[in-house]
Amino acid sequence: MKRFWTFFISIFFTYSTYASNCPDPETTSLKWGEVPPPWVVSPYSQYPQADDNTRFVRANILIAGIGRGVSCTYHNSAGDFTIFLETATKIPSRNDPNWIEVVGGFVCTQSLSQCQFSIAALQ
């Protein structure tokens, strides 16, 4: 019976997640200084500014036992700003070369396309 429930739960979580990336500052509303929904501006960072030189810096998966959300940091001429998506997030494998385990989560400083994360289906 335990095998059945383990199998059922693993199938459920496998099919209820999808891969995503941080919003691209060149092709989303970040280009105009607006945060694309469902992302929100981190209360501890500057507000995004409309700037053609905005570039992706890093992505963080925040954990507290399980994945609690993703933050994406960008840099422009006004400084750094961070946006946050609060959702259940799959913790990356320790073998994934793009994600480095740090205190409180994981960090990816590679390119925007390489910092891919898996989130639970939004309801």
Backbone atoms as SQL, in Angstrom:
CREATE TABLE atoms (id INTEGER PRIMARY KEY, chain TEXT, resi INTEGER, resn TEXT, atom TEXT, x REAL, y REAL, z REAL);
INSERT INTO atoms VALUES
  (1, 'A', 1, 'MET', 'N', 0.826, -1.189, 0.000),
  (2, 'A', 1, 'MET', 'CA', 0.000, 0.000, 0.000),
  (3, 'A', 1, 'MET', 'C', 0.876, 1.261, 0.000),
  (4, 'A', 2, 'LYS', 'N', 1.990, 1.204, 0.723),
  (5, 'A', 2, 'LYS', 'CA', 2.887, 2.357, 0.785),
  (6, 'A', 2, 'LYS', 'C', 3.475, 2.658, -0.593),
  (7, 'A', 3, 'ARG', 'N', 3.786, 1.612, -1.345),
  (8, 'A', 3, 'ARG', 'CA', 4.307, 1.805, -2.698),
  (9, 'A', 3, 'ARG', 'C', 3.286, 2.514, -3.585),
  (10, 'A', 4, 'PHE', 'N', 2.021, 2.131, -3.441),
  (11, 'A', 4, 'PHE', 'CA', 0.969, 2.748, -4.245),
  (12, 'A', 4, 'PHE', 'C', 0.909, 4.244, -3.988),
  (13, 'A', 5, 'TRP', 'N', 0.885, 4.650, -2.730),
  (14, 'A', 5, 'TRP', 'CA', 0.785, 6.075, -2.405),
  (15, 'A', 5, 'TRP', 'C', 2.036, 6.838, -2.825),
  (16, 'A', 6, 'THR', 'N', 3.191, 6.226, -2.670),
  (17, 'A', 6, 'THR', 'CA', 4.428, 6.862, -3.122),
  (18, 'A', 6, 'THR', 'C', 4.393, 7.072, -4.629),
  (19, 'A', 7, 'PHE', 'N', 3.962, 6.061, -5.356),
  (20, 'A', 7, 'PHE', 'CA', 3.850, 6.169, -6.813),
  (21, 'A', 7, 'PHE', 'C', 2.821, 7.234, -7.194),
  (22, 'A', 8, 'PHE', 'N', 1.670, 7.226, -6.564),
  (23, 'A', 8, 'PHE', 'CA', 0.606, 8.184, -6.865),
  (24, 'A', 8, 'PHE', 'C', 1.056, 9.624, -6.604),
  (25, 'A', 9, 'ILE', 'N', 1.689, 9.857, -5.483),
  (26, 'A', 9, 'ILE', 'CA', 2.149, 11.209, -5.145),
  (27, 'A', 9, 'ILE', 'C', 3.246, 11.663, -6.098),
  (28, 'A', 10, 'SER', 'N', 4.157, 10.766, -6.454),
  (29, 'A', 10, 'SER', 'CA', 5.222, 11.159, -7.386),
  (30, 'A', 10, 'SER', 'C', 4.657, 11.490, -8.761),
  (31, 'A', 11, 'ILE', 'N', 3.675, 10.751, -9.231),
  (32, 'A', 11, 'ILE', 'CA', 3.036, 11.058, -10.519),
  (33, 'A', 11, 'ILE', 'C', 2.300, 12.385, -10.427),
  (34, 'A', 12, 'PHE', 'N', 1.611, 12.636, -9.337),
  (35, 'A', 12, 'PHE', 'CA', 0.880, 13.893, -9.166),
  (36, 'A', 12, 'PHE', 'C', 1.819, 15.087, -9.249),
  (37, 'A', 13, 'PHE', 'N', 2.922, 15.036, -8.528),
  (38, 'A', 13, 'PHE', 'CA', 3.852, 16.160, -8.533),
  (39, 'A', 13, 'PHE', 'C', 4.613, 16.276, -9.850),
  (40, 'A', 14, 'THR', 'N', 4.808, 15.172, -10.525),
  (41, 'A', 14, 'THR', 'CA', 5.492, 15.216, -11.818),
  (42, 'A', 14, 'THR', 'C', 4.655, 15.965, -12.841),
  (43, 'A', 15, 'TYR', 'N', 3.362, 15.729, -12.862),
  (44, 'A', 15, 'TYR', 'CA', 2.512, 16.335, -13.874),
  (45, 'A', 15, 'TYR', 'C', 1.884, 17.649, -13.445),
  (46, 'A', 16, 'SER', 'N', 2.103, 18.094, -12.234),
  (47, 'A', 16, 'SER', 'CA', 1.507, 19.355, -11.796),
  (48, 'A', 16, 'SER', 'C', 2.540, 20.470, -11.695),
  (49, 'A', 17, 'THR', 'N', 3.713, 20.283, -12.270),
  (50, 'A', 17, 'THR', 'CA', 4.728, 21.329, -12.284),
  (51, 'A', 17, 'THR', 'C', 5.087, 21.663, -13.722),
  (52, 'A', 18, 'TYR', 'N', 5.625, 22.856, -13.914),
  (53, 'A', 18, 'TYR', 'CA', 6.117, 23.219, -15.235),
  (54, 'A', 18, 'TYR', 'C', 7.341, 24.101, -15.076),
  (55, 'A', 19, 'ALA', 'N', 8.181, 24.077, -16.087),
  (56, 'A', 19, 'ALA', 'CA', 9.425, 24.845, -16.044),
  (57, 'A', 19, 'ALA', 'C', 9.156, 26.293, -16.429),
  (58, 'A', 20, 'SER', 'N', 9.909, 27.176, -15.813),
  (59, 'A', 20, 'SER', 'CA', 9.747, 28.599, -16.081),
  (60, 'A', 20, 'SER', 'C', 11.098, 29.290, -15.924),
  (61, 'A', 21, 'ASN', 'N', 11.144, 30.528, -16.369),
  (62, 'A', 21, 'ASN', 'CA', 12.336, 31.359, -16.235),
  (63, 'A', 21, 'ASN', 'C', 11.917, 32.699, -15.658),
  (64, 'A', 22, 'CYS', 'N', 12.889, 33.465, -15.220),
  (65, 'A', 22, 'CYS', 'CA', 12.622, 34.842, -14.817),
  (66, 'A', 22, 'CYS', 'C', 12.190, 35.635, -16.048),
  (67, 'A', 23, 'PRO', 'N', 11.383, 36.678, -15.856),
  (68, 'A', 23, 'PRO', 'CA', 10.968, 37.496, -17.001),
  (69, 'A', 23, 'PRO', 'C', 12.172, 38.142, -17.692),
  (70, 'A', 24, 'ASP', 'N', 12.150, 38.131, -19.002),
  (71, 'A', 24, 'ASP', 'CA', 13.226, 38.720, -19.800),
  (72, 'A', 24, 'ASP', 'C', 13.049, 40.238, -19.833),
  (73, 'A', 25, 'PRO', 'N', 14.042, 41.013, -19.409),
  (74, 'A', 25, 'PRO', 'CA', 13.886, 42.472, -19.381),
  (75, 'A', 25, 'PRO', 'C', 13.817, 43.105, -20.770),
  (76, 'A', 26, 'GLU', 'N', 14.129, 42.358, -21.811),
  (77, 'A', 26, 'GLU', 'CA', 14.076, 42.911, -23.164),
  (78, 'A', 26, 'GLU', 'C', 12.756, 42.646, -23.865),
  (79, 'A', 27, 'THR', 'N', 11.998, 41.636, -23.424),
  (80, 'A', 27, 'THR', 'CA', 10.773, 41.267, -24.136),
  (81, 'A', 27, 'THR', 'C', 9.512, 41.324, -23.278),
  (82, 'A', 28, 'THR', 'N', 9.610, 41.687, -22.008),
  (83, 'A', 28, 'THR', 'CA', 8.428, 41.773, -21.146),
  (84, 'A', 28, 'THR', 'C', 8.205, 43.222, -20.730),
  (85, 'A', 29, 'SER', 'N', 7.218, 43.438, -19.889),
  (86, 'A', 29, 'SER', 'CA', 6.899, 44.798, -19.435),
  (87, 'A', 29, 'SER', 'C', 7.986, 45.390, -18.543),
  (88, 'A', 30, 'LEU', 'N', 8.978, 44.606, -18.147),
  (89, 'A', 30, 'LEU', 'CA', 10.111, 45.166, -17.396),
  (90, 'A', 30, 'LEU', 'C', 10.836, 46.223, -18.226),
  (91, 'A', 31, 'LYS', 'N', 10.722, 46.121, -19.538),
  (92, 'A', 31, 'LYS', 'CA', 11.341, 47.097, -20.436),
  (93, 'A', 31, 'LYS', 'C', 10.788, 48.500, -20.178),
  (94, 'A', 32, 'TRP', 'N', 9.515, 48.572, -19.751),
  (95, 'A', 32, 'TRP', 'CA', 8.866, 49.859, -19.461),
  (96, 'A', 32, 'TRP', 'C', 8.825, 50.158, -17.972),
  (97, 'A', 33, 'GLY', 'N', 9.482, 49.344, -17.160),
  (98, 'A', 33, 'GLY', 'CA', 9.521, 49.578, -15.727),
  (99, 'A', 33, 'GLY', 'C', 8.331, 49.021, -14.980),
  (100, 'A', 34, 'GLU', 'N', 7.555, 48.146, -15.624),
  (101, 'A', 34, 'GLU', 'CA', 6.394, 47.527, -14.986),
  (102, 'A', 34, 'GLU', 'C', 6.674, 46.045, -14.749),
  (103, 'A', 35, 'VAL', 'N', 6.281, 45.565, -13.582),
  (104, 'A', 35, 'VAL', 'CA', 6.505, 44.163, -13.223),
  (105, 'A', 35, 'VAL', 'C', 5.385, 43.316, -13.821),
  (106, 'A', 36, 'PRO', 'N', 5.723, 42.262, -14.572),
  (107, 'A', 36, 'PRO', 'CA', 4.678, 41.421, -15.165),
  (108, 'A', 36, 'PRO', 'C', 3.982, 40.572, -14.104),
  (109, 'A', 37, 'PRO', 'N', 2.651, 40.494, -14.145),
  (110, 'A', 37, 'PRO', 'CA', 1.954, 39.639, -13.187),
  (111, 'A', 37, 'PRO', 'C', 2.259, 38.175, -13.470),
  (112, 'A', 38, 'PRO', 'N', 2.301, 37.312, -12.505),
  (113, 'A', 38, 'PRO', 'CA', 2.001, 37.416, -11.079),
  (114, 'A', 38, 'PRO', 'C', 3.198, 37.818, -10.216),
  (115, 'A', 39, 'TRP', 'N', 4.282, 38.286, -10.814),
  (116, 'A', 39, 'TRP', 'CA', 5.456, 38.735, -10.067),
  (117, 'A', 39, 'TRP', 'C', 5.142, 40.026, -9.329),
  (118, 'A', 40, 'VAL', 'N', 5.825, 40.256, -8.202),
  (119, 'A', 40, 'VAL', 'CA', 5.691, 41.496, -7.436),
  (120, 'A', 40, 'VAL', 'C', 7.088, 42.014, -7.105),
  (121, 'A', 41, 'VAL', 'N', 7.182, 43.308, -6.858),
  (122, 'A', 41, 'VAL', 'CA', 8.460, 43.909, -6.478),
  (123, 'A', 41, 'VAL', 'C', 8.770, 43.531, -5.038),
  (124, 'A', 42, 'SER', 'N', 9.990, 43.131, -4.787),
  (125, 'A', 42, 'SER', 'CA', 10.411, 42.821, -3.427),
  (126, 'A', 42, 'SER', 'C', 10.342, 44.092, -2.590),
  (127, 'A', 43, 'PRO', 'N', 9.789, 44.014, -1.374),
  (128, 'A', 43, 'PRO', 'CA', 9.693, 45.218, -0.543),
  (129, 'A', 43, 'PRO', 'C', 11.051, 45.738, -0.080),
  (130, 'A', 44, 'TYR', 'N', 12.109, 44.970, -0.282),
  (131, 'A', 44, 'TYR', 'CA', 13.440, 45.372, 0.170),
  (132, 'A', 44, 'TYR', 'C', 14.332, 45.858, -0.967),
  (133, 'A', 45, 'SER', 'N', 13.757, 46.115, -2.129),
  (134, 'A', 45, 'SER', 'CA', 14.583, 46.554, -3.255),
  (135, 'A', 45, 'SER', 'C', 14.014, 47.829, -3.865),
  (136, 'A', 46, 'GLN', 'N', 14.776, 48.401, -4.776),
  (137, 'A', 46, 'GLN', 'CA', 14.308, 49.569, -5.504),
  (138, 'A', 46, 'GLN', 'C', 13.195, 49.149, -6.457),
  (139, 'A', 47, 'TYR', 'N', 12.417, 50.134, -6.899),
  (140, 'A', 47, 'TYR', 'CA', 11.368, 49.846, -7.867),
  (141, 'A', 47, 'TYR', 'C', 11.978, 49.848, -9.267),
  (142, 'A', 48, 'PRO', 'N', 11.513, 48.981, -10.170),
  (143, 'A', 48, 'PRO', 'CA', 12.085, 48.942, -11.518),
  (144, 'A', 48, 'PRO', 'C', 11.902, 50.264, -12.261),
  (145, 'A', 49, 'GLN', 'N', 12.893, 50.626, -13.039),
  (146, 'A', 49, 'GLN', 'CA', 12.856, 51.832, -13.867),
  (147, 'A', 49, 'GLN', 'C', 12.879, 51.414, -15.333),
  (148, 'A', 50, 'ALA', 'N', 12.243, 52.213, -16.181),
  (149, 'A', 50, 'ALA', 'CA', 12.310, 51.964, -17.624),
  (150, 'A', 50, 'ALA', 'C', 13.723, 52.295, -18.083),
  (151, 'A', 51, 'ASP', 'N', 14.448, 51.284, -18.509),
  (152, 'A', 51, 'ASP', 'CA', 15.846, 51.466, -18.900),
  (153, 'A', 51, 'ASP', 'C', 16.206, 50.414, -19.942),
  (154, 'A', 52, 'ASP', 'N', 16.771, 50.852, -21.055),
  (155, 'A', 52, 'ASP', 'CA', 17.165, 49.916, -22.113),
  (156, 'A', 52, 'ASP', 'C', 18.345, 49.048, -21.709),
  (157, 'A', 53, 'ASN', 'N', 19.079, 49.453, -20.691),
  (158, 'A', 53, 'ASN', 'CA', 20.260, 48.708, -20.256),
  (159, 'A', 53, 'ASN', 'C', 19.977, 47.741, -19.114),
  (160, 'A', 54, 'THR', 'N', 18.705, 47.471, -18.815),
  (161, 'A', 54, 'THR', 'CA', 18.370, 46.528, -17.750),
  (162, 'A', 54, 'THR', 'C', 18.825, 45.135, -18.155),
  (163, 'A', 55, 'ARG', 'N', 19.538, 44.467, -17.240),
  (164, 'A', 55, 'ARG', 'CA', 20.023, 43.119, -17.526),
  (165, 'A', 55, 'ARG', 'C', 19.789, 42.212, -16.325),
  (166, 'A', 56, 'PHE', 'N', 19.641, 40.936, -16.615),
  (167, 'A', 56, 'PHE', 'CA', 19.443, 39.912, -15.598),
  (168, 'A', 56, 'PHE', 'C', 20.748, 39.684, -14.847),
  (169, 'A', 57, 'VAL', 'N', 20.672, 39.582, -13.502),
  (170, 'A', 57, 'VAL', 'CA', 21.857, 39.342, -12.680),
  (171, 'A', 57, 'VAL', 'C', 21.842, 37.928, -12.106),
  (172, 'A', 58, 'ARG', 'N', 20.754, 37.565, -11.410),
  (173, 'A', 58, 'ARG', 'CA', 20.700, 36.239, -10.788),
  (174, 'A', 58, 'ARG', 'C', 19.260, 35.872, -10.441),
  (175, 'A', 59, 'ALA', 'N', 19.063, 34.577, -10.204),
  (176, 'A', 59, 'ALA', 'CA', 17.789, 34.055, -9.717),
  (177, 'A', 59, 'ALA', 'C', 18.056, 33.300, -8.427),
  (178, 'A', 60, 'ASN', 'N', 17.130, 33.397, -7.494),
  (179, 'A', 60, 'ASN', 'CA', 17.235, 32.675, -6.227),
  (180, 'A', 60, 'ASN', 'C', 15.968, 31.864, -6.016),
  (181, 'A', 61, 'ILE', 'N', 16.129, 30.620, -5.578),
  (182, 'A', 61, 'ILE', 'CA', 15.004, 29.820, -5.106),
  (183, 'A', 61, 'ILE', 'C', 15.080, 29.863, -3.595),
  (184, 'A', 62, 'LEU', 'N', 14.044, 30.386, -2.977),
  (185, 'A', 62, 'LEU', 'CA', 14.012, 30.538, -1.524),
  (186, 'A', 62, 'LEU', 'C', 13.336, 29.320, -0.924),
  (187, 'A', 63, 'ILE', 'N', 13.975, 28.707, 0.069),
  (188, 'A', 63, 'ILE', 'CA', 13.421, 27.498, 0.661),
  (189, 'A', 63, 'ILE', 'C', 13.292, 27.646, 2.164),
  (190, 'A', 64, 'ALA', 'N', 12.369, 26.901, 2.694),
  (191, 'A', 64, 'ALA', 'CA', 12.200, 26.755, 4.140),
  (192, 'A', 64, 'ALA', 'C', 11.652, 25.344, 4.340),
  (193, 'A', 65, 'GLY', 'N', 12.481, 24.363, 4.058),
  (194, 'A', 65, 'GLY', 'CA', 12.042, 22.973, 4.074),
  (195, 'A', 65, 'GLY', 'C', 11.587, 22.545, 2.688),
  (196, 'A', 66, 'ILE', 'N', 10.713, 23.354, 2.071),
  (197, 'A', 66, 'ILE', 'CA', 10.283, 23.135, 0.689),
  (198, 'A', 66, 'ILE', 'C', 10.443, 24.454, -0.049),
  (199, 'A', 67, 'GLY', 'N', 10.399, 24.426, -1.352),
  (200, 'A', 67, 'GLY', 'CA', 10.532, 25.659, -2.123),
  (201, 'A', 67, 'GLY', 'C', 9.391, 26.620, -1.837),
  (202, 'A', 68, 'ARG', 'N', 9.711, 27.864, -1.520),
  (203, 'A', 68, 'ARG', 'CA', 8.701, 28.859, -1.161),
  (204, 'A', 68, 'ARG', 'C', 8.530, 29.961, -2.190),
  (205, 'A', 69, 'GLY', 'N', 9.425, 30.044, -3.140),
  (206, 'A', 69, 'GLY', 'CA', 9.295, 31.089, -4.136),
  (207, 'A', 69, 'GLY', 'C', 10.594, 31.339, -4.869),
  (208, 'A', 70, 'VAL', 'N', 10.515, 32.250, -5.834),
  (209, 'A', 70, 'VAL', 'CA', 11.661, 32.581, -6.665),
  (210, 'A', 70, 'VAL', 'C', 11.817, 34.089, -6.690),
  (211, 'A', 71, 'SER', 'N', 13.046, 34.556, -6.540),
  (212, 'A', 71, 'SER', 'CA', 13.325, 35.979, -6.719),
  (213, 'A', 71, 'SER', 'C', 14.303, 36.135, -7.869),
  (214, 'A', 72, 'CYS', 'N', 14.105, 37.183, -8.651),
  (215, 'A', 72, 'CYS', 'CA', 14.966, 37.473, -9.796),
  (216, 'A', 72, 'CYS', 'C', 15.514, 38.879, -9.621),
  (217, 'A', 73, 'THR', 'N', 16.811, 39.026, -9.735),
  (218, 'A', 73, 'THR', 'CA', 17.471, 40.316, -9.555),
  (219, 'A', 73, 'THR', 'C', 17.968, 40.818, -10.903),
  (220, 'A', 74, 'TYR', 'N', 17.754, 42.117, -11.125),
  (221, 'A', 74, 'TYR', 'CA', 18.155, 42.775, -12.366),
  (222, 'A', 74, 'TYR', 'C', 18.993, 44.001, -12.027),
  (223, 'A', 75, 'HIS', 'N', 19.790, 44.455, -12.983),
  (224, 'A', 75, 'HIS', 'CA', 20.621, 45.642, -12.795),
  (225, 'A', 75, 'HIS', 'C', 20.350, 46.617, -13.932),
  (226, 'A', 76, 'ASN', 'N', 20.198, 47.904, -13.572),
  (227, 'A', 76, 'ASN', 'CA', 20.094, 48.959, -14.579),
  (228, 'A', 76, 'ASN', 'C', 20.871, 50.170, -14.086),
  (229, 'A', 77, 'SER', 'N', 20.749, 51.295, -14.769),
  (230, 'A', 77, 'SER', 'CA', 21.541, 52.475, -14.410),
  (231, 'A', 77, 'SER', 'C', 21.167, 53.045, -13.042),
  (232, 'A', 78, 'ALA', 'N', 19.970, 52.738, -12.541),
  (233, 'A', 78, 'ALA', 'CA', 19.545, 53.224, -11.227),
  (234, 'A', 78, 'ALA', 'C', 19.976, 52.298, -10.094),
  (235, 'A', 79, 'GLY', 'N', 20.488, 51.124, -10.413),
  (236, 'A', 79, 'GLY', 'CA', 20.904, 50.164, -9.393),
  (237, 'A', 79, 'GLY', 'C', 20.250, 48.815, -9.608),
  (238, 'A', 80, 'ASP', 'N', 20.229, 48.005, -8.568),
  (239, 'A', 80, 'ASP', 'CA', 19.627, 46.675, -8.643),
  (240, 'A', 80, 'ASP', 'C', 18.193, 46.715, -8.137),
  (241, 'A', 81, 'PHE', 'N', 17.343, 45.869, -8.721),
  (242, 'A', 81, 'PHE', 'CA', 16.002, 45.671, -8.183),
  (243, 'A', 81, 'PHE', 'C', 15.662, 44.198, -8.273),
  (244, 'A', 82, 'THR', 'N', 14.760, 43.759, -7.397),
  (245, 'A', 82, 'THR', 'CA', 14.399, 42.351, -7.301),
  (246, 'A', 82, 'THR', 'C', 12.894, 42.201, -7.384),
  (247, 'A', 83, 'ILE', 'N', 12.457, 41.215, -8.171),
  (248, 'A', 83, 'ILE', 'CA', 11.042, 40.863, -8.208),
  (249, 'A', 83, 'ILE', 'C', 10.897, 39.465, -7.630),
  (250, 'A', 84, 'PHE', 'N', 9.697, 39.141, -7.144),
  (251, 'A', 84, 'PHE', 'CA', 9.482, 37.915, -6.389),
  (252, 'A', 84, 'PHE', 'C', 8.205, 37.241, -6.842),
  (253, 'A', 85, 'LEU', 'N', 8.248, 35.920, -6.932),
  (254, 'A', 85, 'LEU', 'CA', 7.071, 35.105, -7.222),
  (255, 'A', 85, 'LEU', 'C', 6.903, 34.130, -6.074),
  (256, 'A', 86, 'GLU', 'N', 5.853, 34.322, -5.287),
  (257, 'A', 86, 'GLU', 'CA', 5.603, 33.444, -4.144),
  (258, 'A', 86, 'GLU', 'C', 4.750, 32.271, -4.604),
  (259, 'A', 87, 'THR', 'N', 5.370, 31.110, -4.658),
  (260, 'A', 87, 'THR', 'CA', 4.695, 29.897, -5.105),
  (261, 'A', 87, 'THR', 'C', 5.505, 28.684, -4.661),
  (262, 'A', 88, 'ALA', 'N', 4.879, 27.536, -4.690),
  (263, 'A', 88, 'ALA', 'CA', 5.606, 26.302, -4.388),
  (264, 'A', 88, 'ALA', 'C', 6.594, 26.043, -5.518),
  (265, 'A', 89, 'THR', 'N', 7.832, 25.790, -5.159),
  (266, 'A', 89, 'THR', 'CA', 8.907, 25.632, -6.136),
  (267, 'A', 89, 'THR', 'C', 9.637, 24.319, -5.901),
  (268, 'A', 90, 'LYS', 'N', 9.918, 23.619, -6.979),
  (269, 'A', 90, 'LYS', 'CA', 10.675, 22.376, -6.868),
  (270, 'A', 90, 'LYS', 'C', 12.135, 22.707, -6.574),
  (271, 'A', 91, 'ILE', 'N', 12.707, 22.037, -5.584),
  (272, 'A', 91, 'ILE', 'CA', 14.106, 22.255, -5.220),
  (273, 'A', 91, 'ILE', 'C', 14.980, 21.569, -6.266),
  (274, 'A', 92, 'PRO', 'N', 15.957, 22.289, -6.837),
  (275, 'A', 92, 'PRO', 'CA', 16.785, 21.681, -7.886),
  (276, 'A', 92, 'PRO', 'C', 17.681, 20.564, -7.358),
  (277, 'A', 93, 'SER', 'N', 18.067, 19.704, -8.259),
  (278, 'A', 93, 'SER', 'CA', 18.968, 18.602, -7.920),
  (279, 'A', 93, 'SER', 'C', 20.335, 19.149, -7.533),
  (280, 'A', 94, 'ARG', 'N', 20.994, 18.469, -6.634),
  (281, 'A', 94, 'ARG', 'CA', 22.350, 18.872, -6.268),
  (282, 'A', 94, 'ARG', 'C', 23.326, 18.661, -7.424),
  (283, 'A', 95, 'ASN', 'N', 22.933, 17.880, -8.406),
  (284, 'A', 95, 'ASN', 'CA', 23.775, 17.631, -9.577),
  (285, 'A', 95, 'ASN', 'C', 23.578, 18.671, -10.677),
  (286, 'A', 96, 'ASP', 'N', 22.623, 19.566, -10.516),
  (287, 'A', 96, 'ASP', 'CA', 22.369, 20.595, -11.522),
  (288, 'A', 96, 'ASP', 'C', 23.490, 21.632, -11.471),
  (289, 'A', 97, 'PRO', 'N', 24.270, 21.789, -12.528),
  (290, 'A', 97, 'PRO', 'CA', 25.412, 22.707, -12.484),
  (291, 'A', 97, 'PRO', 'C', 25.027, 24.186, -12.491),
  (292, 'A', 98, 'ASN', 'N', 23.784, 24.507, -12.837),
  (293, 'A', 98, 'ASN', 'CA', 23.365, 25.910, -12.896),
  (294, 'A', 98, 'ASN', 'C', 22.976, 26.469, -11.533),
  (295, 'A', 99, 'TRP', 'N', 22.496, 25.618, -10.640),
  (296, 'A', 99, 'TRP', 'CA', 22.017, 26.062, -9.338),
  (297, 'A', 99, 'TRP', 'C', 23.022, 25.686, -8.260),
  (298, 'A', 100, 'ILE', 'N', 23.433, 26.666, -7.466),
  (299, 'A', 100, 'ILE', 'CA', 24.387, 26.468, -6.380),
  (300, 'A', 100, 'ILE', 'C', 23.637, 26.591, -5.060),
  (301, 'A', 101, 'GLU', 'N', 23.825, 25.615, -4.170),
  (302, 'A', 101, 'GLU', 'CA', 23.152, 25.651, -2.874),
  (303, 'A', 101, 'GLU', 'C', 23.844, 26.663, -1.967),
  (304, 'A', 102, 'VAL', 'N', 23.058, 27.575, -1.393),
  (305, 'A', 102, 'VAL', 'CA', 23.547, 28.577, -0.449),
  (306, 'A', 102, 'VAL', 'C', 22.635, 28.552, 0.773),
  (307, 'A', 103, 'VAL', 'N', 22.992, 29.302, 1.801),
  (308, 'A', 103, 'VAL', 'CA', 22.156, 29.370, 2.995),
  (309, 'A', 103, 'VAL', 'C', 20.805, 29.968, 2.611),
  (310, 'A', 104, 'GLY', 'N', 19.739, 29.262, 2.890),
  (311, 'A', 104, 'GLY', 'CA', 18.395, 29.762, 2.613),
  (312, 'A', 104, 'GLY', 'C', 17.865, 29.438, 1.238),
  (313, 'A', 105, 'GLY', 'N', 18.615, 28.689, 0.432),
  (314, 'A', 105, 'GLY', 'CA', 18.090, 28.348, -0.879),
  (315, 'A', 105, 'GLY', 'C', 19.149, 28.003, -1.897),
  (316, 'A', 106, 'PHE', 'N', 18.853, 28.371, -3.137),
  (317, 'A', 106, 'PHE', 'CA', 19.741, 28.109, -4.259),
  (318, 'A', 106, 'PHE', 'C', 19.878, 29.383, -5.067),
  (319, 'A', 107, 'VAL', 'N', 21.028, 29.563, -5.723),
  (320, 'A', 107, 'VAL', 'CA', 21.265, 30.743, -6.546),
  (321, 'A', 107, 'VAL', 'C', 21.778, 30.296, -7.911),
  (322, 'A', 108, 'CYS', 'N', 21.344, 31.019, -8.942),
  (323, 'A', 108, 'CYS', 'CA', 21.805, 30.779, -10.304),
  (324, 'A', 108, 'CYS', 'C', 22.271, 32.114, -10.877),
  (325, 'A', 109, 'THR', 'N', 23.530, 32.195, -11.257),
  (326, 'A', 109, 'THR', 'CA', 24.077, 33.426, -11.827),
  (327, 'A', 109, 'THR', 'C', 24.433, 33.242, -13.297),
  (328, 'A', 110, 'GLN', 'N', 23.927, 32.191, -13.902),
  (329, 'A', 110, 'GLN', 'CA', 24.159, 31.941, -15.325),
  (330, 'A', 110, 'GLN', 'C', 23.271, 32.876, -16.151),
  (331, 'A', 111, 'SER', 'N', 23.125, 32.592, -17.418),
  (332, 'A', 111, 'SER', 'CA', 22.264, 33.408, -18.274),
  (333, 'A', 111, 'SER', 'C', 20.798, 33.155, -17.938),
  (334, 'A', 112, 'LEU', 'N', 19.950, 34.023, -18.428),
  (335, 'A', 112, 'LEU', 'CA', 18.517, 33.939, -18.153),
  (336, 'A', 112, 'LEU', 'C', 17.939, 32.596, -18.593),
  (337, 'A', 113, 'SER', 'N', 18.356, 32.092, -19.733),
  (338, 'A', 113, 'SER', 'CA', 17.814, 30.830, -20.241),
  (339, 'A', 113, 'SER', 'C', 18.300, 29.619, -19.446),
  (340, 'A', 114, 'GLN', 'N', 19.439, 29.710, -18.790),
  (341, 'A', 114, 'GLN', 'CA', 19.961, 28.583, -18.020),
  (342, 'A', 114, 'GLN', 'C', 19.400, 28.529, -16.602),
  (343, 'A', 115, 'CYS', 'N', 18.847, 29.612, -16.112),
  (344, 'A', 115, 'CYS', 'CA', 18.290, 29.647, -14.754),
  (345, 'A', 115, 'CYS', 'C', 16.823, 29.238, -14.792),
  (346, 'A', 116, 'GLN', 'N', 16.574, 28.012, -15.204),
  (347, 'A', 116, 'GLN', 'CA', 15.220, 27.503, -15.322),
  (348, 'A', 116, 'GLN', 'C', 14.830, 26.825, -14.016),
  (349, 'A', 117, 'PHE', 'N', 13.610, 27.075, -13.563),
  (350, 'A', 117, 'PHE', 'CA', 13.117, 26.486, -12.323),
  (351, 'A', 117, 'PHE', 'C', 11.749, 25.884, -12.573),
  (352, 'A', 118, 'SER', 'N', 11.321, 24.985, -11.689),
  (353, 'A', 118, 'SER', 'CA', 10.021, 24.323, -11.819),
  (354, 'A', 118, 'SER', 'C', 9.111, 24.801, -10.707),
  (355, 'A', 119, 'ILE', 'N', 7.939, 25.282, -11.101),
  (356, 'A', 119, 'ILE', 'CA', 6.961, 25.735, -10.110),
  (357, 'A', 119, 'ILE', 'C', 5.704, 24.897, -10.229),
  (358, 'A', 120, 'ALA', 'N', 4.952, 24.829, -9.133),
  (359, 'A', 120, 'ALA', 'CA', 3.685, 24.113, -9.144),
  (360, 'A', 120, 'ALA', 'C', 2.706, 24.873, -10.022),
  (361, 'A', 121, 'ALA', 'N', 1.778, 24.164, -10.608),
  (362, 'A', 121, 'ALA', 'CA', 0.793, 24.794, -11.477),
  (363, 'A', 121, 'ALA', 'C', 0.012, 25.837, -10.689),
  (364, 'A', 122, 'LEU', 'N', -0.077, 27.053, -11.238),
  (365, 'A', 122, 'LEU', 'CA', -0.810, 28.125, -10.571),
  (366, 'A', 122, 'LEU', 'C', -2.296, 27.835, -10.642),
  (367, 'A', 123, 'GLN', 'N', -2.983, 28.043, -9.531),
  (368, 'A', 123, 'GLN', 'CA', -4.409, 27.742, -9.489),
  (369, 'A', 123, 'GLN', 'C', -5.204, 28.996, -9.306);
